[in-house]
Amino acid sequence: MNYDTFVDQVAQRTRTSPEQAVVLTRAALQTLAERLTGGEMLDLAAQLPKPLQVVVKPAPGDESAERFGAAEFVARVAQRAGVPEPAARDAARAVFTTLREAISGGEFDDVVTQLPRDYREMVEPAMAPGATLRRG
């Protein structure tokens, strides 16, 4: 999936402008990158469009993942994107669903296995039947 398609999918799912979808996408991916190990971030980055790779690539030697739950994930996305938490939660769901379409199923599963159970509300819509239909 190319960058424009990724952003357009997030914009459609969040019912926002493409410009706002870029902000939401970057905020969600940057927060996700903090939650993943360095090796997983590199694997994920390798499958993303170039403009999004820089958002998730770890600093050299940074292998550790921060441990925080879904509420903190949403709070960080909200702060980064400058939106209320309900909008950040919707954006996270939209980004996870789009991510599921953009990367291989095995890589998406690897990402999800690093997240605790309280992330289910955000991740499960991405795994729902029909969520992986590719467009364009």
Phi, psi and chi 1 to 4 in degrees:
 res  aa     phi    psi   chi1   chi2   chi3   chi4
   1 MET       -  134.2  177.3 -179.5  -65.9      -
   2 ASN   -85.6  170.7   69.5   32.8      -      -
   3 TYR   -59.5  -48.7  177.4   74.0      -      -
   4 ASP   -60.8  -41.0  -69.5  -23.7      -      -
   5 THR   -65.1  -42.7  -57.7      -      -      -
   6 PHE   -57.5  -51.2 -164.1  105.8      -      -
   7 VAL   -63.9  -41.9  169.6      -      -      -
   8 ASP   -60.9  -40.2  -73.1  -14.6      -      -
   9 GLN   -64.5  -43.0  -69.9  -65.0  -43.0      -
  10 VAL   -64.9  -41.2  172.9      -      -      -
  11 ALA   -60.3  -44.8      -      -      -      -
  12 GLN   -64.2  -43.6  -73.2  176.4   19.9      -
  13 ARG   -70.3  -28.7  -69.9 -176.4  167.5  114.7
  14 THR   -99.1   -4.0   56.7      -      -      -
  15 ARG    54.4   47.6  -65.0 -177.7  176.7   96.3
  16 THR  -126.2  174.2   60.3      -      -      -
  17 SER   -72.8  159.2   68.8      -      -      -
  18 PRO   -58.4  -35.6  -27.0   35.1      -      -
  19 GLU   -63.0  -44.2  -64.4   77.5   18.1      -
  20 GLN   -68.9  -34.5 -177.9   65.3   11.5      -
  21 ALA   -63.3  -35.3      -      -      -      -
  22 VAL   -62.3  -45.9  167.8      -      -      -
  23 VAL   -61.7  -46.3  171.9      -      -      -
  24 LEU   -65.3  -42.3  -65.1  169.2      -      -
  25 THR   -62.6  -48.2  -62.1      -      -      -
  26 ARG   -62.6  -41.8  -71.2  178.7  157.0  -87.1
  27 ALA   -63.2  -44.5      -      -      -      -
  28 ALA   -68.4  -43.2      -      -      -      -
  29 LEU   -69.1  -37.8  -71.5  176.8      -      -
  30 GLN   -64.0  -40.7 -173.8  176.3    3.1      -
  31 THR   -68.1  -41.8  -55.1      -      -      -
  32 LEU   -60.3  -41.2  178.1   61.0      -      -
  33 ALA   -60.5  -35.0      -      -      -      -
  34 GLU   -66.8  -26.5  -67.4  170.4  -16.8      -
  35 ARG   -88.2  -15.3 -172.5   64.0 -175.4   78.6
  36 LEU  -101.8  156.3  -59.4  175.7      -      -
  37 THR   -68.8  159.1   62.0      -      -      -
  38 GLY   -58.5  -41.1      -      -      -      -
  39 GLY   -64.0  -40.0      -      -      -      -
  40 GLU   -68.9  -36.4 -169.9   54.0   48.5      -
  41 MET   -62.1  -41.0  -75.7 -172.6  -73.9      -
  42 LEU   -64.6  -42.1  -73.1  171.8      -      -
  43 ASP   -62.1  -43.4  -67.9  -14.1      -      -
  44 LEU   -65.6  -47.3  174.2   60.0      -      -
  45 ALA   -57.5  -37.5      -      -      -      -
  46 ALA   -60.8  -23.0      -      -      -      -
  47 GLN  -102.9   -1.3  -66.4 -168.4   31.7      -
  48 LEU   -93.5  157.8  -70.6  173.3      -      -
  49 PRO   -60.1  148.2  -18.5   27.9      -      -
  50 LYS   -47.0  -48.2  -71.4 -105.9 -172.0  -99.2
  51 PRO   -61.8  -21.4  -22.5   32.9      -      -
  52 LEU   -93.8  -17.7  -62.0  177.4      -      -
  53 GLN   -61.2  -40.5  -71.2  179.1   -0.4      -
  54 VAL   -65.6  -24.8  -63.8      -      -      -
  55 VAL   -70.8  -34.9  176.7      -      -      -
  56 VAL  -106.1   -7.9  -61.9      -      -      -
  57 LYS   -68.4  131.8  -80.6 -158.8  174.2  169.8
  58 PRO   -76.3  158.8   28.9  -34.2      -      -
  59 ALA   -68.1  148.8      -      -      -      -
  60 PRO   -54.0  132.4  -24.1   32.7      -      -
  61 GLY    81.2    0.4      -      -      -      -
  62 ASP   -92.4   96.8 -174.9    9.9      -      -
  63 GLU  -102.8  -19.5  -90.1  -62.2  -49.1      -
  64 SER   -83.3  148.5   61.2      -      -      -
  65 ALA  -104.0  140.5      -      -      -      -
  66 GLU   -74.3  146.9  -70.7 -175.2   47.5      -
  67 ARG  -104.6  111.4  -66.2 -171.8  169.5  -85.7
  68 PHE  -152.0  151.3   53.2   86.6      -      -
  69 GLY   -84.7 -176.6      -      -      -      -
  70 ALA   -63.2  -38.2      -      -      -      -
  71 ALA   -62.4  -42.1      -      -      -      -
  72 GLU   -68.4  -36.7  176.5   65.1   16.8      -
  73 PHE   -58.0  -50.4 -174.6   95.7      -      -
  74 VAL   -62.8  -42.1  169.5      -      -      -
  75 ALA   -61.6  -41.3      -      -      -      -
  76 ARG   -66.9  -41.7  -70.5 -177.7 -172.8 -159.0
  77 VAL   -62.8  -43.8  172.0      -      -      -
  78 ALA   -59.6  -45.7      -      -      -      -
  79 GLN   -64.4  -46.2 -178.5 -179.3   18.2      -
  80 ARG   -64.6  -39.0  -75.6 -172.1  168.8  113.6
  81 ALA   -89.5  -12.2      -      -      -      -
  82 GLY    68.9   38.7      -      -      -      -
  83 VAL  -126.5  161.1  -61.6      -      -      -
  84 PRO   -66.6  157.8  -11.5   20.3      -      -
  85 GLU   -58.4  -39.5  -73.3 -168.6   10.8      -
  86 PRO   -59.8  -37.9  -26.4   36.2      -      -
  87 ALA   -68.4  -36.9      -      -      -      -
  88 ALA   -66.1  -38.5      -      -      -      -
  89 ARG   -64.4  -44.8 -173.0  173.7  -66.3  105.7
  90 ASP   -62.1  -39.9  -70.0  -15.4      -      -
  91 ALA   -64.8  -42.3      -      -      -      -
  92 ALA   -60.3  -44.3      -      -      -      -
  93 ARG   -59.3  -45.4  -77.5 -171.2 -160.7  114.0
  94 ALA   -63.2  -41.2      -      -      -      -
  95 VAL   -68.5  -42.8  169.7      -      -      -
  96 PHE   -60.7  -42.4  -83.8  117.2      -      -
  97 THR   -63.9  -44.3  -59.7      -      -      -
  98 THR   -67.4  -38.8  -53.3      -      -      -
  99 LEU   -59.6  -41.5 -165.1   59.9      -      -
 100 ARG   -59.8  -35.5  175.9   69.2  176.6   96.2
 101 GLU   -78.2  -28.0  -64.8  171.9   -4.8      -
 102 ALA   -87.2  -24.4      -      -      -      -
 103 ILE  -119.6  169.9   64.1  176.2      -      -
 104 SER   -66.5  152.3   71.9      -      -      -
 105 GLY   -59.6  -38.3      -      -      -      -
 106 GLY   -64.7  -40.1      -      -      -      -
 107 GLU   -68.3  -40.9 -178.5   55.4   33.5      -
 108 PHE   -61.4  -42.5 -173.5   77.9      -      -
 109 ASP   -60.8  -39.5  -67.8  -15.8      -      -
 110 ASP   -61.9  -40.8  -70.3  -11.3      -      -
 111 VAL   -63.5  -49.4  166.7      -      -      -
 112 VAL   -62.0  -36.3  170.7      -      -      -
 113 THR   -66.2  -18.5   59.3      -      -      -
 114 GLN   -85.4   -4.6  -70.5 -159.4   14.5      -
 115 LEU  -102.0  140.0  -57.4  175.0      -      -
 116 PRO   -70.1  168.5   14.7  -18.1      -      -
 117 ARG   -57.5  -30.5  -72.3 -176.8 -175.9  -99.5
 118 ASP   -69.2   -3.8   67.3  -20.6      -      -
 119 TYR   -85.0   -7.8  -79.5   70.7      -      -
 120 ARG   -50.5  -43.2  -87.6 -166.6 -177.8  155.0
 121 GLU   -57.0  -33.5  179.1 -171.3  -27.2      -
 122 MET   -86.5  -32.2  -70.3 -175.3  -68.1      -
 123 VAL   -90.0  -36.1  175.4      -      -      -
 124 GLU   -58.9  -36.9  -78.7 -173.2  -11.8      -
 125 PRO   -57.9  -29.3  -27.5   35.9      -      -
 126 ALA   -69.9  -22.3      -      -      -      -
 127 MET  -100.7   -0.4  -56.9  175.9   94.9      -
 128 ALA   -68.1  153.2      -      -      -      -
 129 PRO   -55.8  133.9  -23.5   31.9      -      -
 130 GLY    89.2  -14.8      -      -      -      -
 131 ALA   -69.7  -22.3      -      -      -      -
 132 THR   -95.9    8.7   59.7      -      -      -
 133 LEU   -63.4  126.4  -66.9  176.9      -      -
 134 ARG   -89.5  139.9  -65.7 -179.5 -177.3  -99.2
 135 ARG  -114.6  146.9  -64.7 -172.1 -177.2  104.0
 136 GLY    64.0      -      -      -      -      -
